[in-house]
Amino acid sequence: MIELPPHDVVGITAANPGPFTLTGTNTWIAGRDPAWVIDPGPALQDHLDAVVAEVERRGGVGGIALTHDHADHADGVALLRAPLGPVPVAAARGKVDTRLGDGDRTGPLEALATPGHAPDHLAYLYGSVAFTGDAVLGTGSVFVAPDPAALAGYLEGLRRLRARAPVVLCPGHGPLVRDATAKLDDYLAHRLERERRLLAAIAEGRRGTDEILDVVWDDAPPALREAARVTLAAHLDKLDDEGRLPADVERPVLRDRPTV
């Protein structure tokens, strides 16, 4: 269990480790009498049993908030609600009880739009804590999906989150981030450096998807090659929207878009 006693927050990590999920999906529980659950995680019974036990220890649940609807964050909703009753679920889209937008609140949580990894992605502010889902991970970077204006929206979301000055970030995967400002600065710098390298590769005459990936995402391991391809598509969309993309640059063919 991940504990933040000063903030009355705990995290329980699901047993679904992998290249995208790192050590597993973190389910966060905030407050008590009642408590609020952020991202129930995958539909793994042992994991949801542990979440239920912690929620009941805290005096019951007030609601469930989803950062986004990818399976590794949202599939556990039904298993979590079964023993707890008709717990209200809040998210930006889908069959939920409360549809949230930027600035909306559900219980003690304030939603902040952080699209990019998914168009429905929200972070949640809880006092000086930010639950970041897959907008910011504990280690490494995230893939940005090529939805309309995804990368520009992602960068803007990170800047707006930084402006709120959270003290600690509780990510959807990986360890706590206790220097929130430095992490958000690193994330912004990383994404802009990737764009700089992409523009340099294009200026050098590289036009094919694979040759661009080989140069610009040379640090991506084979297991994350497809995620890099997806993120390249989002970067090219941004350059195109800004009128900075030569017409002859090959657009990636997305064979299997990740959904974690």
C-alpha positions in Angstrom: 0.0 0.0 0.0 1.2 3.5 -0.8 0.5 5.9 2.0 0.3 9.7 2.3 -0.7 10.3 5.9 -0.6 14.1 5.8 -3.2 14.1 3.0 -5.3 11.1 4.2 -4.7 9.3 0.9 -3.7 5.7 0.2 -2.9 3.9 -3.0 -3.4 0.2 -3.8 -1.5 -1.2 -6.8 -3.2 -3.9 -9.0 -1.3 -7.0 -10.0 -1.3 -6.1 -13.7 2.4 -5.1 -14.4 3.6 -4.6 -17.9 5.4 -2.2 -20.4 2.6 0.3 -20.2 1.3 -0.3 -16.7 4.8 -0.4 -15.0 4.3 -2.1 -11.6 0.5 -2.1 -12.1 -2.4 0.3 -12.0 -2.7 2.5 -8.9 -6.1 2.8 -7.3 -6.2 5.9 -5.0 -8.5 6.3 -2.0 -8.9 9.8 -0.6 -10.5 10.9 2.6 -12.9 9.2 4.9 -16.5 9.3 6.1 -16.9 8.9 3.2 -13.9 8.1 1.1 -13.5 8.6 -2.7 -12.0 6.1 -5.1 -10.0 7.3 -8.1 -9.6 4.7 -10.8 -10.8 1.3 -9.5 -8.3 -0.3 -11.9 -8.6 -3.6 -13.8 -11.3 -6.3 -13.1 -9.1 -8.3 -10.7 -11.0 -9.6 -7.7 -8.2 -9.7 -5.3 -7.4 -6.1 -6.1 -11.0 -4.9 -5.7 -11.4 -6.8 -2.5 -8.4 -4.9 -1.1 -10.0 -1.6 -2.2 -13.3 -2.5 -0.7 -11.6 -3.4 2.6 -9.8 -0.1 2.7 -12.9 1.9 1.8 -15.0 0.2 4.5 -12.2 0.9 7.0 -12.6 4.5 6.1 -16.3 4.7 6.7 -17.7 3.8 3.3 -17.5 5.3 -0.1 -18.9 8.5 -1.4 -18.2 8.0 -5.1 -15.8 6.8 -7.8 -14.0 9.1 -10.2 -12.3 7.9 -13.4 -9.4 9.7 -15.0 -10.3 8.0 -18.3 -12.0 5.0 -19.6 -9.1 2.7 -20.5 -9.7 -0.8 -19.3 -6.7 -0.9 -16.8 -8.3 2.1 -15.0 -12.1 1.5 -15.4 -12.9 -2.2 -15.8 -13.0 -2.7 -12.1 -16.0 -0.4 -11.6 -18.6 -3.2 -11.6 -16.7 -5.4 -9.2 -16.2 -2.5 -6.9 -19.8 -1.5 -6.9 -21.1 -5.1 -6.3 -20.3 -5.2 -2.6 -20.7 -1.5 -2.0 -24.1 -0.8 -3.6 -25.0 1.8 -6.3 -21.9 4.0 -5.8 -22.1 7.0 -8.1 -19.4 7.1 -10.9 -18.1 10.3 -12.4 -16.0 10.7 -15.5 -15.8 12.7 -18.7 -17.6 10.3 -20.9 -19.4 6.9 -20.9 -22.3 5.4 -19.0 -21.6 7.3 -15.7 -23.8 9.0 -13.1 -22.1 12.3 -13.4 -20.5 13.7 -16.6 -17.5 15.9 -15.7 -15.8 18.7 -17.6 -12.9 21.0 -16.8 -13.4 22.7 -13.4 -16.4 20.5 -12.4 -16.4 18.8 -8.9 -17.4 15.4 -7.7 -17.3 15.3 -3.9 -14.0 16.8 -2.7 -12.3 16.3 -6.1 -11.9 19.0 -8.8 -11.6 17.8 -12.4 -8.9 19.3 -14.6 -8.9 18.5 -18.3 -5.7 16.8 -19.3 -6.4 15.3 -22.8 -3.7 13.7 -24.9 -3.3 10.1 -23.6 -7.0 9.9 -24.2 -9.5 12.6 -25.2 -11.6 12.1 -22.1 -8.6 12.3 -19.7 -9.1 14.2 -16.4 -6.7 14.8 -13.5 -8.2 15.4 -10.1 -7.1 18.0 -7.5 -7.7 17.1 -3.9 -6.2 19.9 -1.8 -2.5 20.0 -2.6 -2.6 16.4 -4.2 -3.2 15.8 -7.9 -4.3 12.4 -9.1 -2.8 12.3 -12.6 -3.9 9.0 -14.1 -1.9 8.5 -17.3 -1.2 12.2 -17.9 1.8 11.9 -15.7 3.4 8.6 -14.6 5.7 7.9 -11.7 8.5 7.0 -14.0 9.0 7.4 -17.8 6.7 9.2 -20.2 3.2 8.5 -21.6 2.1 8.0 -25.2 -0.1 10.7 -26.7 -2.9 9.5 -29.0 -3.5 11.2 -32.3 -6.9 12.6 -31.6 -7.7 16.2 -32.8 -5.4 18.7 -31.2 -4.3 16.0 -28.8 -0.7 17.1 -28.3 -1.4 20.8 -28.0 -4.2 19.9 -25.5 -1.8 17.7 -23.6 0.9 20.4 -23.2 -1.8 22.9 -22.2 -3.1 20.5 -19.6 0.3 20.0 -18.1 0.9 23.8 -17.9 -2.5 24.3 -16.2 -1.8 21.5 -13.8 1.6 23.1 -13.0 0.0 26.4 -12.4 -2.2 24.9 -9.7 1.0 24.1 -7.8 0.2 20.6 -6.4 2.6 19.3 -3.8 2.5 15.7 -4.7 1.4 13.7 -7.8 -0.4 10.4 -7.4 0.0 8.8 -10.8 -2.0 6.0 -12.4 1.2 3.9 -12.7 4.5 4.0 -10.8 5.6 5.6 -7.5 4.5 8.9 -6.0 6.0 12.1 -7.3 6.9 14.3 -4.4 8.5 17.1 -6.4 5.4 17.9 -8.5 6.7 21.1 -10.1 10.0 19.5 -11.2 8.2 16.5 -12.7 5.8 18.6 -14.6 8.7 20.8 -15.9 10.5 17.6 -17.0 7.4 16.3 -18.8 6.9 19.6 -20.7 10.6 19.8 -21.5 10.7 16.1 -22.7 7.8 16.6 -25.0 9.2 19.8 -26.5 12.6 18.2 -26.9 11.0 15.4 -28.8 9.4 17.9 -31.1 12.7 19.7 -31.6 14.3 16.4 -32.6 11.5 15.6 -34.9 11.8 18.9 -36.7 15.6 18.3 -37.0 15.0 14.9 -38.5 12.6 16.4 -41.0 15.0 19.2 -41.9 17.7 16.5 -42.5 15.4 15.0 -45.1 13.9 12.1 -43.3 10.4 11.4 -44.4 9.5 7.7 -43.6 7.9 6.7 -40.4 10.4 4.1 -39.4 13.5 6.2 -40.2 12.0 9.0 -38.1 11.3 6.7 -35.3 14.8 5.2 -35.5 16.3 8.7 -35.0 13.8 10.6 -32.8 12.6 7.7 -30.6 15.9 5.8 -30.6 15.5 5.4 -26.8 12.2 3.4 -27.1 12.5 -0.3 -26.4 10.9 -2.8 -28.8 7.9 -3.3 -26.6 7.1 0.4 -26.8 7.7 0.8 -30.5 4.0 0.9 -31.3 3.4 3.5 -28.6 6.1 5.6 -30.1 4.5 5.3 -33.5 1.2 6.5 -32.0 2.9 9.5 -30.4 4.7 10.3 -33.6 1.3 10.6 -35.3 0.2 13.0 -32.6 3.3 15.1 -33.1 2.9 15.2 -36.8 -0.8 16.3 -36.4 0.4 19.2 -34.2 3.0 20.3 -36.8 0.4 20.0 -39.5 -2.1 22.1 -37.6 0.6 24.7 -37.1 1.6 24.7 -40.8 5.0 23.3 -40.1 4.8 19.9 -41.7 6.1 19.2 -45.2 3.5 17.5 -47.4 5.7 14.6 -48.2 6.3 13.3 -44.6 4.8 9.8 -44.3 2.0 9.5 -41.8 2.2 6.5 -39.5 -0.1 3.5 -40.1 -1.4 2.7 -36.7 -1.7 -1.1 -36.6 -2.7 -1.6 -32.9 -3.3 1.6 -31.0 -2.6 1.0 -27.3 -5.5 1.4 -24.9 -3.7 1.5 -21.5 
